Amino acid sequence: MITEIIFAIGFIILAPFIGALIGGIDRKVTARMQGRVGPPVLQPLYDVFKLFEKEKAVVRNEVNFYIFSYLIFVVFTGALFFSGSDILLVIFALTLAHAFLILGAYAATSPYSHIGAERELLQLMAVEPMLILAAAGFYMATGSFSVRDIALWPEPIVMTLPLLFVGIVYVLTIKLRKSPFDLATTHHAHQELVKGLTTEFAGPTLGMVEIAHLYETVFFLGLVWLFFASMPWVGLLAVIIVYFLEILVDNTTTRVRWQVMLRSAWLVALVAGAINLGVLTLM
């Protein structure tokens, strides 16, 4: 019990800094791919500090409540995951977090924000089936929904669930807001909806969104690591390779229409889930 609490507190304290470091390396690698020097590695942290120094200005007061709730539930999601809790509860908490983000965007008056919220809802619909199938796969492979039991499984789960791992990596592009699936909002300058989902967010409100993204990045990379948990260092290498591939895809692809994103994510979930879970059932 004490170990679980320590891991949860460790995530709450360290995840923003780890996420910022990952984001800074992401920007640096992206810059090199584009022939630029790039910003300092700690630039994501500087950006967050700068946002909290700005004046608090929101279109409607309830926006702050929704975004604060979004941040709290993202932190709660990661704390549950790293403390070894039930993976289904983790997925439901993450879904609720994004529901608050969508409500926050809808509460704003900008049409850009509303369209971004609709796209965020579509992205949520695209990702959820894959996450639920992955949870089902973990249960069929280990006999437990507990993240702790899955992490302590004596052999790499990826050997049993290779197609579900590929599916998770596929939807990871959506959750990290990387091209070609950066439909709701993006850090790039090519967003045709100004800043889409976050158009009406500024100052501390936008700062909370950025912090939540740092937490979420660490959580999803932790989910990738879980497939290799019995070999921690191999898992760390897998996380590095997967994230580098995400950066590469982000810099070599163009944004697709939402219909392509939704259909492709569901197709990958259907094929990966049906085949992998079907083989597990036969075994």
N, C-alpha and C positions, 0 to 999 in steps of 0.2 A: 504493500500500500504506500509506504514511504517513498519507494523508488518511483512509482507512478506519479506521485505528487511532485517529486523533484524534476522528472522529465517534463511535466506540464508547466511548471514554473520556469524551467530552462527554456522551453519553447517561447513562452510569453515574453521573457526578457531578451533572449538572443536572436529570435527569428527576424525582427526588423533589421538588425545589423547584418545578419547573414544574407537576408534578402536584398538589402541595399548593396552589399558587396557583389552578389551575383548580378544584380542589375547594372552595376558599374562596369563589371567585366563584359557583360553583354554589350553595353554601349561602346566599349573600347574595341571589342572584336568586330562589331558592326562597322565602326569607323575605319578600321584597317581594311575590311573587305571593300569599302567604298573609297579607299585611297585618302583617308583623312587621319588626323592625329587623334581626334576624339577628346571627350571631356575627362576630367580626373575620375579615377575609379570610385571615389566616394561622392560623386556628384548627386546620386539619388538621395543621399542623406542631406546634402546641402539644399537640395530642392525642397525637401520636406520642412526643414528648419525655416527656410525662407517663406513658405506658405503660411506657417503658423505665426510669423511676424506680421503678416498682412492684416488689414482690417476685416473683421467678420461681417460679410455681406451676403445675404441670401434673399432669394425672391420671395419665399414663403417660409415661415418659422418651422413648419413641420418637416422641411427638408433636412434640417440638422438632426432631428430625432431619427428619421429614417436612416441617414448615413451613419450616425453613431451606432444605431442598432446593427447595421451592416458590419461595421468594424468589430463590434462586440461578438457577434456570432461567427465571424471568420476566425477571430482569436479563440473562441470556444471550440470551433471545429478542430483547429490544429492542436489545442490542448487535449481534447478527447483522443485524437489520433496518437499523439506522442506519449500519452499516458497509458496506451494499450487498451482503450475502451472498445465498445462494439462498433464495428465498421459501418453497420447500417445506420446507427445513431450519428456517426460522423457525416455520412452522406446527407442525411436529413437536415442536420444542422447547417451544412454548406448550402443546401437548397434554400433554406429559410433565410440565410444571410443574403443571398442574391435576390430573393423576393423583396427584401427591404431596400436593396440598391435600386431595383426597378421601380418601386414605389416612390423613392426619392427623386428619380428622374421624371416620373409622371407628375409629381407634385410641382415641378417647375413649370413655367409658362411657355418655354421655348419649343417651337415645333421640332427643332433639331434634337432637343432632349427627348421629346416624345418618340420620335422615330428611333433614336438610339435605345430607348427603353424597350421598344418593340423588338428590336434586333437582339438585345440582351436576353429577352424572353425566349426568342428562337434559339439562341445559343444554349440556353439552359435546357431546352427541349432536346437539343442535339446531343448534349453531353450525358444527361441523366441515364438513358438506357445502358450506355457503356459502363457507367459506374456501378449500376445495380447488377449487371451481369458479372462484372469483376468481383463484386462482393459474393455473389452466388458461387463463382468459381473458387474463391478462397475457402468458402464453406465446404464445397464438395471435395476440395483437395486436402483440407486439414480437419474437417469436422467441427469447425468453430468459426464464429463471426468475430471473435476477439482478436484485435490487432496484436495483442501480446502473444497469444497462442500462435498466430500466423508467423510472427517474427521469430518465434522460438522453434518453428518447424525445422527438423534436422536437415532437410535438403532444400535447395533453391526452388521456390514456387514457380519460377519462370520455366523450369523444366517440365512442369505439369500444365502450366497455363501460358504457353508461348504466344498463342493467337490473341488471348485476352491482353497480354502485355503489349502486343503491337497495337491493339485497339486503344489502350490507355494512352500510349504515346501519340496516337493519331488525334485523340480529343484534347490532349495536352496543349496542342497548338491553339485550340479554341480558348482554353482557360487562361493561357498566358498572353492572350490577345496578340498573337503573331499572325503575320500574313501567311496564307491567303484568307484567314478567318478572322481578321481584326475588323469585324463589321460594326459592332456597337460603339467602340471607341478605340483609340490607338495612340501610341506615343510618337508615331510618324507624322510627317507634315502632309501626307497625301490623303488625309481623312476628308471626304467630300461633304461631311456633315459638321463642319467646324471641329468640335470635339465630341460630337455625337452625344452619348449618354451623359457626359460630364460637362456639357456646354455651359450650364448655369451654375456650376459649382466653382467656388473661388476661395482663396484664403484657407482658413482652418478646415472648412468643409472638404475642399479638394485634398487637403493634407491628410484627412482621415481616409479618403479613398485610396491615396497613394500608399499609406501605411498598411491598409488592408491588402493591397496587391502584394506587398512585400511578404506579409504573413502567408498569403495564399500560394505564392511561388514556393516557399519553403515547404508548405504542406504537400503540394503536388509532387515535388521532387522527393519528398519522403515516401509518398505512395509508390513512386518508381523504385526507390530503394527497397521497399518491402518485398518486391519480387525476388530480391537477392539477399534477403536478411540473414540467411545462414552463412553467407560469406560477405561480411561487412565491407571489406576493402574492394571486393569485386563489385559490390553494390554501389560504392562511391564512384568507382570508375564508370559504371553503367550510367549513373546520374550525370557525370561530366559529358559523356559521349552523347547521351540523349539531349542534353541542353545545347550542346554545340550543334547538333543536327537541327534543333529548333531555330537557332540563330541563322544557320545556313538556309533553311527553308524560308525564313522571314525575309532574307535579303535576295532571294532568287525567284520569288513567286509574286504574282499580282493578285489583288483581292478578287474573290469570286462572288457571285450572287448568293443571296441567302438560301435560295432553293438548292443550289449545288452543295452548300455546307450541310444543310439539314439532311438531304438525301444521302450524301456520302457518309456522314457520321452514322446514320441509321443503318446503312448498308454494311459498313465495317462492323458495327455492333452486332447485326444479325448474322453475318458470315462468321466472324470471330467467335461470337457467343454460341451459335448453333453447333459449329464444328467442334470447338474445344470442349464445351459442356457435354456434347453428344459422345465424344470419345471418352471423357471421364465417366459418364454413365455406363458405358460398355465395359470399362476397366473395373 
